[in-house]
Amino acid sequence: MEEEKKFSVLDRIKSFKYAFNGLRLFFANDHNGRVHLFAAIAAIALSFYLKLSNLEWIAILSVIAAVMVAEIINSAIEKLADVIYPDYHPKIKVVKDLAAAAVLIAAFLAIAVGAIVFIPKLLLRL
């Protein structure tokens, strides 16, 4: 039977190091990651400009996180699939398409939330 590892603060700190390295790799190597980062920065800048309420900030930051999480998972699935089967395979294509669909749904949600939050405030400024 495997011995249970004791809790280690050092191991928890190392896990953060790996996670931050994953973010660095994602933004450095993934074109879509950089596109989403640019969109997130623009949305955050617009949020400051329009002086959003706390609930509006929660909505905007939540959809930004949802898109980023979906894109990171999509990227990880694509890279893993390419290692498992580098050539074209119809079942691998289905897996990649499903992961991309998750990003698309998150992006549509972000657009809808952004429209609901930003459009009325922008129209008031015209």
N, C-alpha and C positions, 0 to 999 in steps of 0.2 A: 504494500500500500504506500502511496506517495505521501511523504511528510509534508504537512501544511507549513507554508512559509509564514514567518512572523511579519507583522507590519513594519515597514521601514520607510522613514521619512526620506532617506536618500533615494530609495527606489521610486518614490512618488515624484521627487524632484527630477530624476532622470526621465520619467515618463513625460513630463512637461517639455523637457529638452527635445525628445523625439517628436512630440506634437508640433512644437515650433519649427523644427526642421521640416516636417511635412508641409506646414504652411509656406515656408521659404521655397521648398521645391515646387509646390503648387503654383505660386505666383511667378517663379522664375521660369518654369518650363511649360506652363499650360496657357495657351493663347486665350482661351475662354475665361480662365481665371483672371487674367489681367483685364479683360473686357468687363467682367463682373465687378472687379475692384474699382475700375474707373466709374462705372455706373453707381456703385455704392458711395464713393467719395462725392460724386455729383449730387446724389440724393441727400447725403448728410449735409453738404454745403447749403443746398436749397432749404433743408429743414431748419438750419440755423437762421438763414435769411428770412424765412417766413415765420419764425418764432413759434414753432409747433408746441402744442400742449403736451403734457406728460403722456397721455394716452396715444396721441398721434406719434410721438417719438417711439413708444413701445411698438406700435404697428409697423412703422418704417424699419426700425432695427430688427424686428422679428422677420420680416420678409427678406431683408438683406441677408440675415443669417440663414434663412431657409434656402435661398438660392445658392449661397456659398456652400452650405453643407451638401446640397444635392449635386452641385458641380464637382466637389471634392470626391464624393462617393462615385459619381459617374467616371471621373478620371481614374480612380483606383480600380474600378471594375474593368475599364478599357485596358489599362496597363497589365492587370492580372490576366485578362483574356488573351492579350497578345503574347504573354509568356507561355501560357498553357497551349495555345494553338496559334502560331504566328501567321499561318496562311488563312485564306478565307474559309470559313466554315459557316453554314447556314444557321446552326444553333448558336454559335458565338455571336453572329449578327443579331439574332433575336435578343440575346442578353444585352448587347451594347445598345440596341434600339430602345429597349425598355428603360435602361439607365438614363439615356438621353431624354426619354419621355418624362421622367421624373424631374429633370432640370427644366424642361419646357413648362410643366405644370407649375413649378415653383416660380418661374419667371412670369408666367401669366398672372399668378396671384400677386406678385410684386407690382406688376403694371396696374392691376385693378386697385390695389391698396394705394399706390402712388397717385392714381387718378382721383380716387375718393378724397384723399388728404390734400393733394396739391392744387388741383384744378379750382375748387372754390376759393382758396386763398389767393391764387394767382389772378382770378377774375376780379376779385375785390380790389386788387392793386392797379387794374387797368382804368 
